Amino acid sequence: MIRREFMKTAGAVALGFAGLQQFMNDWQAGEAFAAVPGYGPLVTDPGGLLSLPKGFSYQIISVKNQEMDDGLLVPALHDGMAAFQGAGSKTIVVRNHEVNIGSGGGPFGDDFSRFKNVDAKLVYDRTKNNTPCGGGTTTLVYDTRKQKLERHFMSLAGTVRNCAGGPTPWNSWISCEESVVREGDNAARDHGYSFEVEAREEMGLVTPVPLKSMGRFNHEAIAVDPASGVVYQTEDRGDGLIYRFIPNKQGKLAEGGRLQALMIREQKRVDTRNWDANVVTVRTGHGLDVIWVDLENVESPDDDLRFQGFGKGAAVFARGEGMWAGDGVVYFACTNGGQAKKGQIWKYTPSPDEGQSTELAQPGRLELFCEPNDSTLIENADNLTVTPWGDVMVCEDGKQDDRLVGITPQGSIYTFAHNIRDSSELAGAAFSPDGTTMFLNIQSLGFTLAVTGPWQKKG
């Protein structure tokens, strides 16, 4: 389906869907979202950085342009993260850096003099000026008992705009490029892929292997269903899709697999964005059965996977961003979905036979979990994580100052943290496996924080 057909049809889908009485008769009014105390009111930070509830504190553990233990510099634009169990009381944090191609802020310094510190074969790509691309991941080894950073180092290098990603059950981080720059467009290789980074304490770069079978598009985040090994993916486009990758061999993503796009069962090309003020296509709390349509030519040299999927009936989403698996479901954010374009949080429950030929007997279910349309509650959800106690913790990327917002399983909302320094988005919220420490980024400042406090006292 060519692009103009896509845009024409997408506008008509919401209107056509409004007339489907068999669905509308079943829908209930969306719940009224409301703020709840959570951990109580925030205490203004005397340091003028991050306000937290009483009893909580933070320390800055890693700052952009700081020299790391491998002789490279902490890259700028900290973004998605995940935390993994290390030896003893150590936590291994893998952190993305959304450094764009040809821009400053990379690990090698503005003059690239530190490029000599690494094996050039382990750097994925260079610009047309033969300078290494500055995106990638860094790894931090943090002792939660001592609350001390032991070391940090570059772990993936030479990629572009590593925005979010997600952890795997086999102790790795999938780092996603939010870019579709092509070979020749100031790059020597194609971009728009995901890369796997093993969570390890030993310093060194991983061999950068693009996971091409998972698709080439404007990647944002992934989540893995631990039962089936299926990988879900978001696409940061206003007309993006939700993708599913079924690996040929569970846990071996580089060995290929099948890429699919999410479709509402028996209803093609559903527009989930709710942008039409006169037509609410999807209401909160209503479950929709899901099927998945196969995609071809997944390396997509023309960046047209979403058009292909839409032509086959896939649903459209409003800038899919953060994604996380927890408690048997997968949550994901659409940052400007909803009638007020303030964001949506979705919940997908996999089929007991997810990815198998028998799954249609018990299909996966999609639910619009949260769409408050009120910026005082949530404004433009971006990265998110599932807390050890089952809440969803959402990083805002709004127009003004941003917060970290919690959502209970029942849909109640509370504010946990507030950036009072500047308008930078918060990113990468992730909890240590022992539950004592939350790691959090303030992106434009280039800060990574470790937050501790009485987590068990919420309520």
URJOKA-V651477 format. One line per field, one symbol per residue. phi: phi as a letter, one per 30 degrees, with the letter a starting at -180 (. if undefined). A space follows every 50 residues. Layout:
phi = ???
//
This chain:
phi = .ddddedddedddddddddddddddddcdddddbdbdicjddcedddicb dbdejcbbbdcabeiddcdciccdddhdbdbbcbdcdicdccccbdbddd dicdjddcidchdddddbdedccdabdddicddcdkbccccbcdddhbdc abadbbbicbhddblldcdcibccccdcabdcejcibcbdbjccbcbddb dddkddddcdddddjcaddbbbbcdddcidccbcbdbdbdcccbccddbe ibddcilccbbdbdeibdhdcddhdddcbcdbcdicdbdbbbcdcchddh dchbeddddddcjddcbchdbdbacahibbcbccdbdjdchcjbccbccd deceicdcdddbddbcbddabdhbddcbbhdbdbbcddcjdccccdbcdc dcbcccbdedjdbbccbbdcdacddcaieacdedidbccbccdddicccc cbldedcdk
//
